[in-house]
Amino acid sequence: MDLFKKIVSSMGPMIDIVTPQKKKDEEIQEVANNAFVIFLMGALVGFAVCIMLIGQNIITINKMV
C-alpha cells in the first residue's frame, strides 16, 4: 500500500495536468511561455555564436589570403 501511495504521489503533477481546471491551465500556459522564452534566448545565443564563428573564419581567410 505504501508503494502505491508513493507512485500516486509521484504522479501527482501528471494527474493535475490531466484534470481540467482553469487554474491548472493557466499554470501550464505560464510554464509553456517560460519554456518558449528560454528557447528563444537559446536560439538567439546560438545565432550570435554562429555569426561570431563565421566572422572569425572570414577574418582568418582574409589573413591567409
C-alpha positions, 0 to 999 in steps of 0.5 A, spaced: 500 500 500 505 504 501 508 503 494 502 505 491 501 511 495 508 513 493 507 512 485 500 516 486 504 521 489 509 521 484 504 522 479 501 527 482 503 533 477 501 528 471 494 527 474 493 535 475 495 536 468 490 531 466 484 534 470 481 540 467 481 546 471 482 553 469 487 554 474 491 548 472 491 551 465 493 557 466 499 554 470 501 550 464 500 556 459 505 560 464 510 554 464 509 553 456 511 561 455 517 560 460 519 554 456 518 558 449 522 564 452 528 560 454 528 557 447 528 563 444 534 566 448 537 559 446 536 560 439 538 567 439 545 565 443 546 560 438 545 565 432 550 570 435 555 564 436 554 562 429 555 569 426 561 570 431 564 563 428 563 565 421 566 572 422 572 569 425 573 564 419 572 570 414 577 574 418 582 568 418 581 567 410 582 574 409 589 573 413 591 567 409 589 570 403 
